[in-house]
Amino acid sequence: MAPGWGADVTFSIHGLAVARGIAIGRAVLVASSRVDVAHYFIRPEQVEGEIDRVRRGRDAVVEEIQRLQQTILQLGPKDTPNELRALLDVHLMLLQDEEMVGGVKHWIVDRHYNAEWALTTQLEVVARQFDEMEDAYLRERKADMEQITEKVLRAMQGQATSPVLPAAAARRVGADGLQQEGTETPLVLIAHEISPSDMLQFKQGLFAGFVTDVGGKTSHTAIVARSMDIPAVVGARTASQLVRQDDWVIIDGDAGVVIVDPSPIILAEYQYKQRELELERSRLERLLGTPAVTLDGEKVELLANIEMPEDAPAAMKAGAVGVGLFRSEFLFMGRQGHLPDEEEQYQAYRRAVEGMAGSPVTIRTVDIGADKPMDSSVVEGKHLNPALGLRAIRWSLADPSMFLTQLRAILRAAAHGPVKMLIPMLAHLGEIRQTRALLEQARAELQREGQTFGPVALGAMIEIPAAALMLKTFLRHFDYLSLGTNDLIQYTLAIDRADESVAHLYDPLHPAVLRLVADTIAECRAQGKEVSICGEMAGDVAMTRLLLGLGLRSFSMHPAQILAVKQEVLRADTSKLAPWAQGVLAADEPAPLLAS
């Protein structure tokens, strides 16, 4: 019995759906713990003391994160997802960022700001640089910088660096962060934001779901929630102010809705949905060993997108038959200009290849540049539109030495298993020729040095409309193509998908987008070349039948989405979907969900 059902007015809060599923439980509020910062000038003789205060505060937070990393090692990979471990590494990197450390010293030494004022001033400088980044994932790292800064401030003031659970929740939670026996009531966490280290301290299994005021689909909370398969809604704005401690809450991770104090009728409806989802999850797990083949006998390749070499075994466990996208830029970021050398890259690629145990791994060359800086040393205002600037292959070709190093490392890793190489953001024949020439140079160098290397299939990403309109040219130079639908939609519709004011116009079903996708698939099939999709469209089950009808037979997505897409594949008859898909293409307002 849940006392109070319906005692208060039921209301809903809308946010972004980032991790599917339904959670029902009591609210545990972790209110925003912004630290009050004093602003005053110091005397010259106080400078060293203030610098030392910042150093001690930073060291305390570093020690806390290192303790958490040790806890992770003890718990093992089963209880701590790879994404959480990677985000803790990001926090350590940000704490040791030279731009941040040097900036704080500047405000103390040159301006005579007190330590707290200097730290928050430098945070504002770095935060503006993050705001200017076009890439959504990197822009979300601003929240990480804010969180570690707050932890340092709290440490400087002698406060606990981690949020304290409210008394109402603490009664149900032990000192180790685990829910106590005999407390069956599920808990859902409501917060302004949650840091990776906080999530680890609350432990997997304690909370049935998460809601945060801030964040996007690539925020750390969203990433970890998806990896832990926990329903989550982020960007709910004032949720932590509207929800009260111990309120009953429903989190609808599919719709991005939070329902507070639900009536008995609403509760019963969502409990039914929850049971249905659990049954569906169990049914999906039975498909793990089932080949992805349509009703009319068409084989479909379901691949995984990964960020780190350690993600490969998890991808195989999820049922992936290969890696369709290994985002190599994660090896380059946060290095303060010190690029990973050939040996470091080779070892990382080799771990991914060996982790897939003979299944193919597609390594995308570094997709980084003006909008994806390797560190926080971006010059403010340098690029008016970084999405159209020196990024991806343009950036690589602008630094041939760096690019050759990566090409050599990938070729060496190919000696340990099947490897494909994928080149991002190509649009010009000149870029294609330069890329191929450098690849041949890398091969020649390795052969001359007696280094062992393997063959690689060379592919191009179709993510710029110009590339989609030059398919015949591209297919003369590449073994396969991969549609990067996220950028293709953005560039085709001239929509910054991170800009809330125009985000509603970001539409994968726009006739122009569908035509580019359809033409790319058709031309590849006509020439007998492989084609895949590695954008969000590939993992969206609402799009699976349409893409199958258009002839797509290779999908690459987040591992958590593979089984749901496989179920759609097993239920599909492509002979019937093909004529329907052509009708969708001809429509002014496509509606693939209406397919029979």
N, C-alpha and C positions, 0 to 999 in steps of 0.2 A: 504494500500500500504506500502510495506516495502522498503524504499529507500536503494539502495546499494546492492540489491540481485544480486549476480553474479559479483559485481564490483571488488571483490578480488578473488583470487584463492581459490577454495573450497579444504579443506583438512580435514582429519579425525584423531582422536586420539583414541587409543584403551586402554581400562582398564578392570576392572572386573565388570560384570553385577551383581548387588546386589539387585536392586528393579525394577521390571518389569514395562513396559509402555514406552510411548514416550512423551517427553516434547519439546516444541519449544518456544524460546523466546530470549530476549536480555540478554547478559552476564553481570552479576554484579560481578566484581572481588573483592575479599578480599584477598589481597596479604599476603604472609607470613610476620608475624610481629615479627620475632625473635629480641630479645632485645640485643643490644651490652652490653657486660659484661666486666667491668674493672677487672684486676687481679693485686693485690698488697698486700703486707704484712702490718699488723697493729701492733701497739704497745700494750703491755699488758694492759695498762689502757683504751684502746679502745674496749676491748673484750665485755664487757657488753653492750656497746652502739651498737655494730654490731649485737649481739644477739637480742637486742630489735628492731633493724630495720627489721630483718627478721620476728620477731613476729608480728610487726605492719603490715607488708606487707601481711603476712598470714591471720591475722585477717580481713583485708580489703576484701580479696577474699572470706573468709568464710561468711562475712556479705553480699557480693554480691550474693552468691549462696543462702543464706537464704532468701534474698529478692525475688529471682526468685522462690523459693519454695512457698513463700506466694502468688506470682502472679499465680502460678499453682493452688493453692487452690481456688483463686478467679475465675479463668477461668473455673475450673471444668474438669472432665475427658474427656468430649467431645472434648475439644480443645487441650488437652495435653496428648499424649499417655503414657501408663504405662512405656514403655521403656525409655522415656525421664526423667520421674521422678526418675526411678531407677538409671540412669546414673548420675544425679545430686547427688544422695546419694553416689555413688561411688566416685565422685570428693570430696565431703566433707570428706569421709573416708580417701582418699589419703592425703588430706591436714593435717589430724590429725594423720597420720601414725607415730608411735613411731620410727620406723627404719629411716624414713626420717628426722624427727625432731632431733633425737639423733645424726644422722650422720652429719647434718649441724653444730650442736654445737661442735662436735668433730673437724671439720676442722677449726672452728673459735678459739676454746680454745687451742687445741693442736698444730695446725699448723700456727695459726695467719693469716689465709686467711681473706680477706675482705668478707663481707656478701654475695655479689653477687657471688664471686668466690666459696665460701663454698657451696652455694645453687646449683650451676651448677655442682660442683664436686660430690656432693652426688647424684644428678640426674643421672650422668654417672654410678655411682656404682649400683643404683637401676635399671637403664635401662638395664644393662648387665644381671641382674637377670631375668628380663622379657624376654630378648632375648633367654634365655636358656630354657624357658618353652615350652613344646611340644604342649600344648593345644592352639589352635588358638585364642580362645576368650580371654584367659588370656594374651597371648602375645600382643594382640591389646591394652591392658590396659596401655602399655608403652606410647602410644600416649596421654592417659589421664594424666599420670604423667608429661609428657613434657608440656602439655597445662597449667596445674595448676601452674607448676613452672614458666612458662613465665608470667602468670598473677601476681604471687607474685613479680617477678622481676619488672614488669611494675608498680605495686602498690608502690614498694620501691622507684622507680624513679619518683613517682608523676604523672605517665601517666594513661590514661584510661585503665581499665583492659579488656575491650571488644573492638573488632575491630570496626572501624568506617566505615560505608558504604561510598563508593566513591560518589562524588558530583553528578555524572550522575544518580546514583541510588537513592541518597537521595532526589532528586527532586520528585521522584515518591513514596517516603516512608515517612510517617508521624512520629512524635516524638514517637508515641506508637509502631512503627515498622510495621504498617499496610499500605498496598498500598492505595494511595489516590484515591478518586473518580475521574472518568474521565480519568484515566490512564489505558487503556484496555490492553496495551502491556504486555504479560507475561514476567516474569523475571526468569532467571536460575542463580544459584549461582555457581561461580567457585572459588575454594580456594585451598590452599596447604593442609589445614585440617580445620575441623570445630568442635568446642567443643559443648557439649550438651547445655551449658548455652547460647552460641552464637546462636544456632539454636532456642532456646526458645525466645530470644530477637528479632530474625528476624520474629518470629511468624508463626504459621501454616497458610497456605493459601497465604503467600506472594510470595513464590518461587514455580515455577512449577516443578523444578528438581534441583539436586545437582551434582556437579562434584568435586572430590578432587584428588590431586596429590598422596596422600598416602592412606593407609588403605586397609583392606581386607574384606572378606565377613562377618566377625564378628566384624568389627570396629563399633564404636558407630554411625557414620554417616549412615552406612549400616543398622544397627538395627533400628534406628529411621526412616529412609526413608521407610523401609519395613512396619513399624507399621503405618506410616502416608500414606502409599500407594502412595509414590511419586517416580517417575523414578530417578534412581541414578546410577552413575558410579564412582567407587573409584579406587585408584591405577593407575590413568591416568598419573602419573609421572610428565611431564612438562606442563600439561594443563594450569596452572595458569600463565605460562610464554608465552605460545604460543597464548592463547586467549586474545584479546584486550577488553578493556572496551566498552560495548555496541555492540559488535559483535553479529550477529544473530547466534544462536547455536541450533542444534538439539541433544537431548540426547536420544539415543536408549538404554533403560534400559534392553531390552531383549538380545541384542547382545553385550552390553558393549562397545558401540562406541559413540563418540562425533563428530559430523560433524559441522565444522565451516564455516561460509559464504556459505551456500548451494546455489546451482544454482536453478533457478525457477523449473526445472524438478524434482530435488531431493526434494525440498520443497513440491511440489504438491504430490509427492509419499508419503512422511511422513505425510502430513496432511490427506491424505486418510487413511493411516494406523492408525493414531490417532483416526479418526472418527470410524473406524472399532473396535478398542480396547474399545472405550467408549460404543459402542453398545453392544459389547461382555460383558462388565462389567455389563451393565444393565440387559442383559439376564441372567447372572449368579446369580444376586441378586434374580431373580424370583425363583431360585432353593432352596432358604433357607428352605422352609417348605416341600420340596419334599424328601421322603425317598430315601436313596441311594440303589437302587435295579437295577440290570442289566436287559437287555432285556429278558433274559431267567429265570428271577425270583430269582437270587441269591442276598441275602441281604449282604451289605458291610458296615462295621463299620468305620466311619471316626472320628478320635480322634485328640486331640490337644496336642502339646508339649508346656509346660509353664515353666517359671523360678521362678515366684513369686506367692503367693496366690492371689494377686490382679488381676492376669491375667485370673483367672477362669471365671468371668462373660463375659469378652470379647471373650473367647473361645466359650461359649455358644451362644453368639450373632452371631458368625461367622458360626454357624451351627454344631459345634462339639457335638457328642453324649456322650462325656466323655473325660477325660484326659488320654492319653496313655503314657505320660512321664512328671512327675514333677521333675525337676532337683533340688534335695534338697541341693546340694553343695552351691547354692547361699546364703543359710542361714549361711554357715560356713566361707565364704571368707571375708577377710579384717577385721578379728577380733583380730589381733595381739596375736594369741594364746589363746584368751578367747573364748572357744567354746560355742555355744548356749546351754543353759541348757534344761532339759526335758520340762519344762513349756513353754519356748519360742518356742521350736520346735512344741510342741503339739498345741499351739495356731495358729501357721502358717499353719500346716497341716489341722487343723480344719477349718480355714477360706477358704482354697482351697476346702475342701470337701463340706462345706455348700454353697460355691459359685457355685458349680455345681448342686445344688438343686436335689440331688438324682441320678445323673449320676455318673458312676464310676470314681475314681481318682487313677491312678497308680503312686505311689511314689517310685522313685528310691533312694536307700540308697546312702549315700554320695559318689560321684565319685571324689575323691580328692587325692592328694598325691604328689610325687616328682615333677611331671610335672604340678600339679595344687596346688601350695602352698596356704595355707589359708591367708598368708600375705607376705610381701616382705623380710622375714628373711631367705630366702633360702641361704644355704652356697654355694658360687660360686664354680663350678667345682666338687661338691660332687657326682653328678650322671652323668656318661658318656652318658647314654641313658635313660632318665627319662621315656620315653614311655614304657620301659620294666621294670620299677622299682617298688617301693612300692607305688602303687596307687589303687584306687577303693576298692574292697573287701579285697585286700591284706593289705591295710592301715587300714581298719576297723577291721580286725581280729587281727592286730598287737596291737590294743588298745581296748580290749574287753569292758572296762568300758564305753568308748565313744560310742561304737557300741550298747551296751545295752541301753544306754540313748536314742539313736535314735529309736531303735526297740520299746521301751516302749511308746515313743511319738506317733509313727505311730499307734500302737495298740490302744492307747487311742483315737486318732482321728477317728479310724474306728467305734467308737460307734456313730458317727454323720452321717454316710452314707457309701455307698459301697467303700471299699479301697482295692487296690491290692498293693503288695510290690514287687519291682523289684531289683534284686541283680546284680550289674555290674561286668564284667571282670572275671567271674568264669572260671576255666580251670581244676581244680583238684577235685577228689571225696572228699579228705580231707577238702577242703574249703567248699564244700556243707554240709558235716556233721557238721563242726564247726558252720556254719551259722544256720542250723536248730536247733542245740543244744542251741545256744544263744537265738534264737527266743522262744524256749520252756521255757528257763530260764526266759525271759522277761514276758511271759504269767503267769508263776508260781508266780513271784514276785508281779505282779499286782493283781492277785487273792488273794494272801496271805495278801496284804495290803488293800483289799476291794475296789480297784480302778475299775472304769467302763472301759471296753474295748470291742472292737468288733472283729469279724472274719476278716482275711485278706487272699486273695489268694496269694500264693507265686510263683513268677516267676523268671526266670533267663534270663540275656541278653546273646545272642549268638553274640559275637564280637571278639572272638579269634578262629582261625581255629581249635584248639584242642577241643573246646567246640562243634563246628559244626560236628566234627568227633566222638563225644561221645553222640549223641542225645539220644540213648536208655537209657543210664545211667542217663542223665539229666532228662528225662521224667519220670523216676521212682521216682524222688524226688521233682518235681515241677509241679504245676498246669497248667502253661502256659509258653511259651517262647516269647521273643521279640528280633528281629534281630536289632542290632546296626550296620547298614551297613557302617557308616563312618569309624569306627575302623576296622570292618571286612575287608573292602577293603584295608585299610592301612596295616594291619598285614598280610593279605594273599599275597599281592604283595610286601611287604617289601618297602613301599613307605611312606616317610614322606610327607604328603599332604601339609605341610606348607613350604616345601623346593621348591623354585621356579625352581631349576635346574632339579628336577625330577617330579614336579607336573603334567606334561603332561602324565606321566605314571599311574596316579591315574585314574583307569578306572572301573566304576561300571559294564560295559559290558564284562569285561574279563571273558573268559569261566570258569576259576577256581572259580571266585566270584559267578557267576550265578549258578554254580553247588552246591556250599555250601548253597546258598539261597534256591534253588529248593529242595534240600534234606531235609533241615530243615522244610520247609512248608509241604512237602509230608509226613514226618515222624509224624509230629504233627497231621495232618489230619487223618493218618492211626490209630493213637492211640486216636483220639477223643479229643485232647488237643488244646486249643486256641494258635494261633501264630499271631504275628503282626510285623510290621516293623516300627521303630521309627527314622530311619536315614533320611538323605536328599533324599534318593531314594523314600521314601513314598510320598513326596510332589512334585516329578518331574512328570509332566503329560506325559512326553515322555516315562516313565517307567510304567505307570498305566496299560496299556493293557497287557504288558508282565507279570507283577506281578499277575494280575487277571487270566491270562492263566495258571500260575504256581500254582494257587489255593489259593492265599492270599485273605483273606476276612476282614482284619483289618489293617488299615493304620493310623499312627499317625504322625502329621506334624505341621508346623507353621500354626496358624489359618487363615492367609491370603491366604493359598493355598487350603483350604478345598473345596470351591465352584468349582474351576477349576478341581480338581480331581473328585469331584462328577459328573461333566458334562461328564467326560470320562467314569465313571462307568455307568451312565444312557445310554450311547451310546453303551456299550459293550455287546457282546453275548459270555459268557464264554464257551459255548459248541463249538463255532467255534475257540475261542482263545486258548483252551487247546492243540489241536494238533499242531497249529502253534507255540506255546511256546516250545513244545518239539523239534520242528525243530530248533528253535533258540538255544536251549541248545546244540544241536548236531553240530552246526556250529563252524568253527574255528574262525570266526570273526562275532559275533552276530550283527544283525542290526534290532532291534525290531521296529524301526520307519517305516520300509517297510511293516508292517502288513496291510492287507486290512481291 
